[in-house]
Amino acid sequence: MAKGKDVRVRVILECTSCVRNGVTKEFPGISRYITQKNRHNTPSRLELKKFCRYCKKHTIHGEVKK
């Protein structure tokens, strides 16, 4: 009944501006969100505009590999 590959998968979104700037005193960490996506509707990598608490502004968060 259940197939080996589920349609909905869990993905991790990571702030792209924090990754570029690196972890410093100004940017103490990297903002990450966990969400789900439909594998059939969005086969490419997901990018959403989310709030980064380290940058203190809305930035692009891209999907990272597990």
MARMARRO-857351 format. One record per residue: x, y, z of N, C-alpha, C in turn. Coordinates in steps of 0.1 Angstrom, whole numbers, plus 5000, padded with zeros to 4 digits. Layout:
XYZXYZXYZ
...
***
This chain:
500849885000500050005000500950135000
501750145010502550265011503750235002
504150334994505250324985506550364992
507750324987509050354993509350504993
508950574983509250724982507950794985
507850864996506650944999506551064990
505351114988505151234980505551354987
505251365000505551485008506851455016
507851535014509151515021509451635030
510151615040510551715050511851785044
511951915044513051985039513552085049
514852125049515352225058515652345050
515252465054515552595047516552665056
517552725049518652785056518852925050
519053025059519253165054520553175045
520353235034521453245024522453355028
521953465034522853575037523653545049
523153465059523953425070525153325066
524853235056525753145051526953215044
526553315036527653395029528453475039
527853535049528653615058529453535068
529053415071529653325080529253355094
529653275104529253295118530253385125
529853505128530753605135530053665147
530653755154529953825165528753895160
528853955148527754025142526553935139
526853815133525953715130526253585138
525653575150525953465159525553325155
524653315145524253175141523653185127
523053065123522453055110520953015112
520053095106518653075108518252955099
517452855105516952745098515452725101
514752675091513352645092513152505087
512252425093511852295088510452305082
510252255070508952255064508752125055
507652115048507452005039507152055025
507451975015507152015002506651884994
505851904984505351804976506451774965
506951654965507951614955507551624941
506251594938505851594924505551734919
505051824927504751964923505952054922
506952034931508152114932509352024932
509851974921510951884921512251964923
512252094920513552164921513652214936
514752274939515052324953514052434956
513652434969512652534973513352654979
512852774976513352904981512252984986
512253024998511153105004511753225011
510953335012511453455019510853445033
511853425043511453405057512153505066
511753525078512453615087513653545094
514753615093516053565099516253645112
516253575123516353635136517753685139
518753635131520153685133520453805124
519853815112520053935104518954035108
517953995115516854085119516054145107
515954065096515154105085514753985077
513854005067513353905058514353875047
514853755046515853715036515353585029
516053555019515753425011516353315019
515553215021515953085028515852975017
517052915014517052805004517152665010
516652575003516652435007518152375008
518452305018519752245020519652095019
520752025016520751885015520851825029
520151715032520251655045521551575047
***
